[in-house]
Amino acid sequence: MSQFAINLMFVGGSFLIYIMIAIWAKAGSTKDFYVAGGGVHPITNGMAIGADWMSAASFISMAGLIAAGGYANSSFLMGWTGGYVLLAMLLAPYLRKFGKYTVPEFIGDRFYSRNARFVAVACLIVASVTYVIGQMAGAGVAFSRFLEVDSTTGLMIAAVVVFIYAVLGGMKGITYTQVAQYCVLIVAYTIPAVFISFQLTGNALPPLGLFSTHIDSGVPLLEKLDEVITALGFRDYTADVDNKLNMVLFTLSLMIGTAGLPHVIIRFFTVPKVADARWSAGWALIFIALLYLTAPAVASMARLNLMTTIYPDGVENQAIEYEQRPQWVREWEVTGLIQFEDKNNDGRIQHYNDTPAFADEAAARGWEGNEFVYNNDILVLANPEIANLPGWVIGLIAAGGLAAALSTAAGLLLAISSAVSHDLIKGAFKPDISDKGELLAARISMAVAIVVATYLGANPPGFAAQVVALAFGIAAASLFPALMMGIFSKRVNNKGAIAGMLAGLISTLVYIFVFLGWFFIPGTNNLANTPDNWLLGISPLSFGAIGAVVNFAVAFVVSNATEAPPVEIQELVESVRYPRGAGQATDH
């Protein structure tokens, strides 16, 4: 059986399972569509949260980022997992006690303002659309290789599958589909990692293999990796970061962005009781840890495999000839995600850090520039092929990568459609809409969101994890502070909340657009995306933490300069902080 047929069997089989679950769990009411009827078991919900969370960025791109940056990019692991601790301790049980369907509905009711609800909708849509671009881009990468189609066609296929099970089933269908997707993606991620860890170190547990001895060289794996890449002019894989302020801010931005992302928060509205919300977060951390403890090993081993593929006799010797490149390189070249340019016309693949610091060494070897360029997003997907694993493992990881992208995309699209149908249409334009009419509006809203997400996914502003990090910054700067102040401060009023959200959102967007070079400033040569231009060395990906500080500061200043919230709102805040009882989701 050909590899294409194997891939098709695994991917097609998983898609069939998702669609069958959606038909079985079809939403029959708005409560089913928004919160899966409110009766999901904490373990089931924890697994669904795990799938919702472990997106294309986690499955496909995170290991690629760590492989490229080493320890410096471990912020992704720390920030994304730390955010769930914040969710479990500071937000989930209190929001469940409040008993609403959506994040904007909580903000609108807590700050007794329809305008606050509308601003929250705007923040939600900006963050969620930015996030979903990364998921669709990741799906395109997976499809382009494993189904041997171009990325645009892959996006169309992904959009159709998501449309069927998300529009039909709503939160109810998505919940049980995500349980199946979690099983697919965690098996797909760990099995190749076990094979490769055993090949390289003799240890079948990847997290332990990372700190074991490399069999071929007899030295620790990380020491061998450092030796290989530094000989090619790259920074030590285990080297500390230079700008610790930026690393701290980036980690913080990811943490509070996690706690502020609406598609994650709404999952805690699906359980019966407040205690179940805490248990859901705990189970989610366990399910997420299975992948996140494996990711650093996958990243390190993938980078070492890549280097030794190009320099099979050691980096001190010549690289392989281009015509003798392995089959996996040929396959990925077709996608355009690997490119080779023979700059010195010697027919060999030179891969090194083409910087002035390494120029003399490169010249001594007769190299005239780096000739091998690859997209970071391919490393996890290509790893089984690099290691010559069986065809069924490659098919399995194809299904896993697509499950990761589609599960998160579905959650994000539901958050967007809920905001439009429940918070805008019912909350503002047609309060008397029937349950059936609202359900139809929710499905139409999701269909439109899928079309927009597919278009934007075909033209992403960066690779998957990079785009996702921007979404976290936006959520951190806009929604997280409003949720925190809504729960823990009786003094913050509607004027303060609105001003804070707008200040956090606008300041963060301006910084991102200016310092990523997406916005031209007259009188300058434009500000390129380089640390030399960033304010205090703060990356656009890290600015969400600063935006959150701006949000808090503006909200408190404006609130204290204006009237206090009504007494009944202050009493409501007091009651929410002591979450006794389940609290039933309302229909308004």
VOGU-3710 file (C-alpha; in Angstrom, 3 decimals, decimal comma):
1> msqfainlmf> 0,000/0,000/0,000  1,340/3,435/-0,931  2,052/6,071/1,710  -0,626/8,287/0,205  -3,209/5,509/0,605  -2,141/4,964/4,230  -2,412/8,700/4,953  -5,817/8,833/3,315  -7,007/5,874/5,365  -5,950/7,402/8,695
11> vggsfliyim> -7,127/10,939/7,913  -10,352/9,844/6,231  -11,138/7,394/9,030  -10,681/10,041/11,709  -12,818/12,526/9,783  -15,579/9,934/9,468  -15,529/9,426/13,247  -15,832/13,188/13,860  -18,783/13,539/11,510  -20,590/10,506/12,974
21> iaiwakagst> -20,174/11,946/16,485  -21,573/15,280/15,305  -24,652/13,579/13,861  -25,133/11,603/17,098  -24,699/14,714/19,287  -26,649/17,165/17,148  -27,623/20,283/19,107  -31,382/20,647/19,497  -31,429/23,848/21,553  -29,322/26,937/22,235
31> kdfyvagggv> -28,250/25,386/25,540  -26,940/22,355/23,638  -25,267/24,618/21,080  -23,595/26,996/23,560  -22,814/24,821/26,620  -23,530/21,211/25,542  -26,604/21,142/27,788  -24,521/21,988/30,873  -24,064/18,352/31,922  -20,586/17,363/30,697
41> hpitngmaig> -18,543/15,208/33,106  -15,318/16,880/34,394  -13,048/14,157/32,950  -14,768/14,400/29,568  -14,594/18,157/29,750  -10,913/18,029/30,745  -10,125/15,886/27,727  -12,130/18,195/25,454  -10,266/21,194/26,908  -7,010/19,383/26,198
51> adwmsaasfi> -7,947/18,948/22,546  -9,326/22,496/22,387  -6,035/23,739/23,774  -3,502/21,562/21,932  -3,930/23,302/18,656  -1,849/23,335/15,512  0,467/25,658/17,425  1,028/23,051/20,161  1,077/19,949/17,974  2,819/21,244/14,868
61> smagliaagg> 4,557/24,504/15,610  5,644/24,516/19,265  8,256/21,784/18,875  9,491/23,552/15,745  9,948/26,749/17,712  11,807/24,966/20,504  13,928/23,130/17,928  14,887/26,442/16,344  15,422/28,450/19,539  16,210/25,873/22,208
71> yanssflmgw> 15,838/26,916/25,833  14,967/30,489/24,821  11,661/29,285/23,389  10,685/27,254/26,448  8,503/30,257/27,328  5,790/28,678/25,200  5,681/25,644/27,496  5,767/27,664/30,708  3,244/30,257/29,605  0,663/27,938/28,102
81> tggyvllaml> 0,618/25,511/31,020  0,815/28,247/33,670  -2,302/29,834/32,248  -4,370/26,830/33,275  -3,291/27,273/36,868  -4,612/30,832/36,705  -7,828/29,584/35,134  -8,381/26,924/37,780  -7,616/29,228/40,707  -8,849/32,659/39,650
91> lapylrkfgk> -11,488/32,444/36,930  -13,163/29,119/36,130  -15,195/28,489/39,324  -16,343/32,096/39,637  -17,447/32,369/36,029  -19,294/29,051/36,381  -21,034/30,397/39,484  -22,151/33,475/37,569  -23,870/31,086/35,145  -23,762/32,763/31,729
101> ytvpefigdr> -23,259/31,377/28,260  -20,493/33,665/26,983  -17,646/35,885/28,195  -19,207/39,086/26,756  -22,471/38,252/28,534  -20,633/38,044/31,867  -18,880/41,357/31,214  -22,115/43,019/30,099  -24,042/41,908/33,189  -21,231/42,456/35,691
111> fysrnarfva> -20,531/45,971/34,409  -24,251/46,641/33,897  -23,640/47,982/30,403  -24,633/46,919/26,925  -21,680/48,921/25,579  -19,294/46,929/27,786  -20,746/43,769/26,297  -20,208/45,102/22,760  -16,593/46,063/23,496  -16,012/42,576/24,896
121> vaclivasvt> -17,485/41,113/21,696  -15,040/43,186/19,646  -12,088/42,038/21,783  -13,255/38,423/21,558  -13,604/38,508/17,786  -10,191/40,147/17,241  -8,424/37,625/19,504  -10,330/34,582/18,216  -9,984/35,459/14,530  -6,237/36,004/15,006
131> yvigqmagag> -5,999/32,632/16,749  -8,034/30,751/14,180  -5,779/32,022/11,373  -2,949/30,014/12,947  -5,098/26,893/13,130  -6,145/27,071/9,509  -2,549/27,763/8,457  -1,452/24,691/10,415  -4,144/22,589/8,752  -2,894/23,783/5,379
141> vafsrflevd> 0,663/22,666/6,218  -0,524/19,198/7,235  -2,825/18,756/4,258  -0,298/19,994/1,723  2,108/17,195/2,598  0,052/14,222/3,642  -2,816/14,451/1,163  -0,520/15,749/-1,579  -2,602/18,813/-2,334  -1,764/22,492/-2,265
151> sttglmiaav> -2,403/24,365/0,978  -5,443/26,210/-0,397  -7,168/22,959/-1,293  -6,224/21,606/2,125  -7,839/24,580/3,795  -11,030/23,999/1,824  -11,157/20,357/2,946  -10,549/21,376/6,567  -13,255/24,032/6,346  -15,818/21,530/5,023
161> vvfiyavlgg> -15,095/19,036/7,817  -15,296/21,706/10,538  -18,477/23,072/8,965  -20,211/19,702/9,165  -19,441/18,802/12,770  -19,299/22,279/14,327  -22,315/23,867/12,657  -24,403/20,750/13,124  -23,433/19,834/16,671  -22,466/23,144/18,282
171> mkgitytqva> -20,774/22,804/21,689  -22,426/19,430/22,242  -21,038/17,956/19,044  -17,697/19,737/19,439  -17,239/18,416/22,991  -17,487/14,755/22,086  -15,651/15,265/18,812  -12,800/16,866/20,749  -12,607/13,846/23,041  -12,026/11,673/19,963
181> qycvlivayt> -9,578/14,235/18,573  -7,600/14,266/21,812  -7,199/10,480/21,650  -6,025/10,736/18,040  -3,587/13,584/18,562  -1,969/12,335/21,784  -1,375/8,870/20,330  -0,097/10,408/17,098  2,302/12,676/18,963  3,711/10,195/21,456
191> ipavfisfql> 4,189/7,063/19,328  6,740/8,636/16,921  8,430/10,293/19,907  8,811/6,905/21,618  10,294/5,345/18,468  12,756/8,192/17,912  13,785/8,437/21,568  14,536/4,711/21,588  16,490/4,981/18,320  18,695/7,827/19,537
201> tgnalpplgl> 19,117/7,049/23,239  17,818/3,560/23,944  15,258/5,095/26,318  11,639/4,684/25,205  10,341/7,546/27,397  11,001/10,779/25,469  11,206/13,113/28,519  13,879/10,829/29,998  15,517/10,239/26,623  16,110/13,982/26,351
211> fsthidsgvp> 18,564/13,732/29,252  20,011/10,344/28,276  23,151/9,409/26,357  23,210/9,671/22,572  23,974/6,118/21,404  26,128/6,918/18,352  28,384/9,481/20,071  28,368/8,248/23,663  27,728/11,751/25,035  24,502/13,233/26,490
221> llekldevit> 21,944/14,005/23,784  21,764/17,741/24,537  25,566/17,982/24,640  25,730/16,296/21,222  23,117/18,694/19,853  25,016/21,705/21,207  28,196/20,378/19,616  26,582/19,929/16,208  24,772/23,253/15,908  27,501/25,455/17,406
231> algfrdytad> 29,947/24,007/14,861  27,581/25,428/12,222  27,453/28,885/13,782  24,164/28,493/15,634  23,661/29,525/19,240  23,974/26,871/21,958  20,706/24,976/22,185  20,788/25,103/25,984  22,044/28,717/26,212  20,291/31,182/28,502
241> vdnklnmvlf> 18,376/34,127/27,040  19,955/37,573/26,752  16,819/39,638/27,346  15,239/38,226/30,480  12,698/41,070/30,667  11,298/40,081/27,300  11,205/36,397/28,283  9,338/37,180/31,519  6,851/39,424/29,728  6,310/36,873/26,970
251> tlslmigtag> 5,694/34,078/29,474  3,308/36,319/31,424  1,513/37,330/28,240  0,954/33,694/27,319  -0,234/32,860/30,844  -2,810/35,605/31,205  -3,702/35,272/27,531  -4,531/31,627/28,177  -6,741/32,622/31,086  -8,462/35,244/28,948
261> lphviirfft> -9,145/33,257/25,785  -12,920/32,909/25,385  -12,915/29,555/23,596  -11,193/28,028/26,646  -13,331/29,827/29,221  -16,650/28,771/27,698  -15,710/25,135/28,261  -16,112/25,710/31,999  -19,754/26,678/31,443  -20,526/23,136/30,239
271> vpkvadarws> -20,176/21,319/33,592  -22,992/20,887/36,134  -21,339/22,348/39,263  -18,767/24,905/40,378  -16,538/22,144/41,799  -16,649/20,452/38,391  -15,105/23,556/36,833  -12,055/23,191/39,082  -11,823/19,458/38,416  -12,081/20,107/34,660
281> agwalifial> -9,067/22,415/34,840  -7,129/19,817/36,834  -7,878/17,023/34,389  -7,059/19,327/31,480  -3,604/19,970/32,953  -2,990/16,228/33,192  -4,060/15,610/29,595  -2,056/18,584/28,319  1,041/17,525/30,281  1,202/14,257/28,321
291> lyltapavas> 2,042/16,251/25,194  3,905/19,165/26,764  6,356/16,929/28,636  7,100/15,193/25,339  7,462/18,326/23,175  10,992/19,362/24,307  12,288/15,867/23,518  10,570/15,865/20,116  12,076/19,277/19,331  15,632/18,359/20,353
301> marlnlmtti> 15,613/15,007/18,582  14,097/16,471/15,428  16,819/19,146/15,273  19,561/16,560/15,778  18,035/14,224/13,178  17,838/17,078/10,691  21,481/18,049/11,195  22,761/14,491/10,932  20,677/13,951/7,803  22,466/16,821/6,076
311> ypdgvenqai> 25,883/15,999/7,589  25,795/12,189/7,951  29,570/11,968/8,531  29,682/14,841/11,020  29,604/18,598/10,602  33,386/18,725/10,190  32,933/16,800/6,926  31,108/17,613/3,732  27,320/17,806/3,501  25,403/15,301/1,390
321> eyeqrpqwvr> 25,048/15,885/-2,327  21,729/17,373/-3,340  21,042/14,568/-5,795  21,472/12,072/-2,956  19,076/13,862/-0,619  16,735/11,532/1,257  13,213/10,875/0,107  11,632/12,899/2,920  13,380/16,055/1,655  12,086/15,392/-1,870
331> ewevtgliqf> 8,546/14,924/-0,564  8,546/18,126/1,482  10,152/20,165/-1,308  6,974/19,646/-3,305  5,045/21,621/-0,661  7,405/24,599/-0,904  8,145/24,358/2,816  11,725/23,204/2,127  13,883/25,100/-0,350  17,403/24,497/-1,643
341> edknndgriq> 19,594/26,972/-3,546  23,071/25,868/-4,581  24,864/29,172/-4,001  28,426/27,872/-4,465  27,539/25,405/-7,257  29,145/22,408/-5,559  26,018/20,252/-5,674  25,954/19,835/-1,882  23,484/21,047/0,761  25,226/23,538/3,043
351> hyndtpafad> 23,167/24,408/6,105  24,584/26,847/8,658  23,926/30,151/10,412  24,623/32,693/7,696  25,722/35,584/9,938  28,808/37,852/9,997  30,045/36,094/13,149  30,394/32,829/11,192  31,494/34,389/7,894  35,222/33,574/8,194
361> eaaargwegn> 34,548/29,940/9,065  32,072/29,622/6,192  34,529/31,181/3,734  37,259/28,784/4,853  34,932/25,884/3,992  34,060/27,382/0,608  30,480/28,182/1,556  28,783/31,215/0,055  25,550/31,344/2,051  23,042/29,051/3,717
371> efvynndilv> 21,478/26,860/1,048  18,837/24,940/2,980  15,734/26,720/4,285  12,846/24,951/5,988  9,618/26,007/7,697  9,660/25,357/11,452  6,131/23,968/11,237  7,260/20,862/9,350  9,565/19,309/11,969  6,977/17,372/13,977
381> lanpeianlp> 5,187/16,209/10,846  8,409/15,248/9,073  10,041/13,612/12,094  8,739/10,071/11,402  9,992/10,310/7,822  13,392/11,649/8,912  13,738/8,685/11,281  12,514/6,157/8,675  9,579/5,020/10,795  6,847/2,754/9,355
391> gwvigliaag> 4,257/4,218/6,996  1,417/3,771/9,472  3,206/6,077/11,943  3,378/8,774/9,256  -0,333/8,311/8,564  -1,087/8,500/12,269  0,788/11,766/12,757  -1,010/13,202/9,729  -4,343/12,456/11,399  -3,033/13,855/14,700
401> glaaalstaa> -1,844/17,126/13,211  -5,175/17,690/11,527  -7,083/16,728/14,685  -5,096/19,326/16,638  -5,782/22,082/14,134  -9,459/21,281/13,639  -10,319/20,791/17,327  -9,111/24,253/18,311  -10,537/25,854/15,184  -13,964/24,461/16,085
411> glllaissav> -13,772/25,870/19,625  -12,722/29,291/18,352  -15,439/29,366/15,717  -18,016/28,487/18,354  -16,811/31,368/20,547  -17,105/33,743/17,599  -20,557/32,535/16,535  -21,838/32,634/20,134  -20,662/36,219/20,485  -22,436/37,207/17,283
421> shdlikgafk> -25,693/35,302/17,778  -26,089/35,530/21,570  -24,363/38,800/22,438  -25,077/40,899/19,355  -28,239/39,567/17,722  -30,106/38,529/20,873  -28,362/40,932/23,238  -28,859/44,062/21,131  -30,769/43,825/17,892  -33,503/41,270/18,578
431> pdisdkgell> -33,932/40,476/22,291  -37,236/38,662/21,642  -35,757/36,167/19,180  -37,004/32,628/19,716  -34,763/29,765/20,795  -35,091/28,229/17,348  -34,300/31,543/15,658  -31,225/32,068/17,850  -30,001/28,558/17,077  -30,331/29,285/13,342
441> aarismavai> -28,497/32,593/13,786  -25,698/30,809/15,666  -25,267/28,287/12,851  -25,262/30,974/10,174  -22,751/33,018/12,196  -20,444/30,015/12,475  -20,713/29,321/8,741  -19,696/32,907/7,971  -16,851/32,690/10,506  -15,569/29,516/8,816
451> vvatylganp> -15,491/31,249/5,433  -13,597/34,248/6,840  -11,171/32,016/8,769  -10,467/29,937/5,661  -9,669/33,035/3,621  -7,383/34,467/6,284  -5,750/31,080/6,890  -4,676/31,048/3,253  -2,826/34,337/3,830  -1,427/34,157/7,394
461> pgfaaqvval> 0,923/36,871/8,709  3,363/34,286/10,102  3,776/30,625/10,988  1,233/28,973/13,257  2,685/29,500/16,738  3,743/33,059/15,910  0,222/34,050/14,876  -1,244/32,279/17,905  1,117/34,176/20,232  -0,328/37,432/18,886
471> afgiaaaslf> -3,826/36,214/19,765  -2,703/35,523/23,314  -1,312/39,026/23,611  -4,611/40,504/22,461  -6,642/38,377/24,913  -4,203/39,194/27,728  -4,466/42,933/27,127  -8,236/43,143/26,661  -10,338/40,364/28,217  -8,278/38,972/31,112
481> palmmgifsk> -8,135/42,240/33,117  -11,868/42,817/32,651  -12,635/39,317/33,920  -10,315/39,664/36,906  -11,668/43,084/37,900  -15,210/41,872/37,336  -14,706/39,082/39,868  -12,390/40,609/42,452  -13,139/44,349/42,482  -16,450/45,840/43,600
491> rvnnkgaiag> -15,219/49,356/42,789  -14,561/49,004/39,040  -17,554/50,364/37,154  -18,794/50,223/33,582  -16,897/53,343/32,459  -13,642/52,001/33,861  -14,094/48,559/32,324  -14,866/49,950/28,867  -11,973/52,431/28,969  -9,597/49,733/30,214
501> mlaglistlv> -10,524/47,189/27,540  -10,210/49,740/24,770  -6,892/51,078/26,089  -5,415/47,581/26,426  -6,658/46,415/23,026  -5,652/49,544/21,095  -2,206/49,917/22,686  -1,399/46,276/21,984  -2,651/46,350/18,399  -0,737/49,556/17,659
511> yifvflgwff> 2,487/48,110/19,060  2,021/44,865/17,120  1,276/46,602/13,830  4,073/49,166/14,180  6,849/46,869/15,374  6,006/43,965/13,095  6,325/46,400/10,222  2,665/46,115/9,169  2,012/49,847/9,567  4,105/52,471/7,783
521> ipgtnnlant> 5,160/55,525/9,784  5,771/58,656/7,657  9,260/60,105/8,003  10,889/56,775/8,860  12,189/53,815/6,913  9,523/51,854/8,735  10,244/49,797/11,827  11,325/46,296/10,949  10,617/43,344/13,193  14,022/43,367/14,902
531> pdnwllgisp> 15,007/43,721/18,592  16,979/46,871/17,799  13,720/48,722/17,089  11,573/47,329/19,917  10,941/49,519/22,954  13,254/48,259/25,732  13,705/45,119/23,645  10,073/44,081/24,205  8,873/41,873/21,350  5,447/42,481/19,764
541> lsfgaigavv> 4,615/38,936/20,907  5,326/39,970/24,527  3,469/43,269/24,612  0,195/41,713/25,757  1,487/41,791/29,356  2,154/45,546/29,045  -1,268/46,010/27,457  -2,824/44,233/30,453  -1,084/46,647/32,841  -2,423/49,554/30,766
551> nfavafvvsn> -5,918/48,013/30,945  -5,806/47,622/34,740  -4,392/51,125/35,279  -6,893/52,912/33,041  -9,833/50,961/34,477  -8,927/51,790/38,084  -8,202/55,474/37,363  -11,452/56,011/35,440  -13,522/54,008/37,953  -12,199/55,960/40,930
561> ateappveiq> -12,822/59,241/39,126  -16,473/58,354/38,485  -19,407/57,001/40,455  -19,263/53,629/42,224  -21,232/50,689/40,796  -24,806/50,223/42,066  -25,203/48,433/45,392  -26,838/45,394/43,763  -23,816/44,967/41,464  -21,439/45,147/44,406
571> elvesvrypr> -23,518/42,510/46,203  -23,464/40,387/43,046  -19,659/40,550/42,933  -19,505/39,543/46,583  -21,744/36,531/45,977  -19,729/35,391/42,940  -16,501/35,371/44,947  -17,934/32,726/47,261  -19,064/30,108/44,717  -21,408/27,916/46,705
581> gagqatdh> -23,826/25,882/44,632  -23,957/25,110/40,955  -25,458/28,198/39,388  -27,580/27,468/36,347  -26,865/28,961/32,940  -29,492/31,494/31,985  -31,149/32,178/28,677  -30,503/35,911/28,593
//
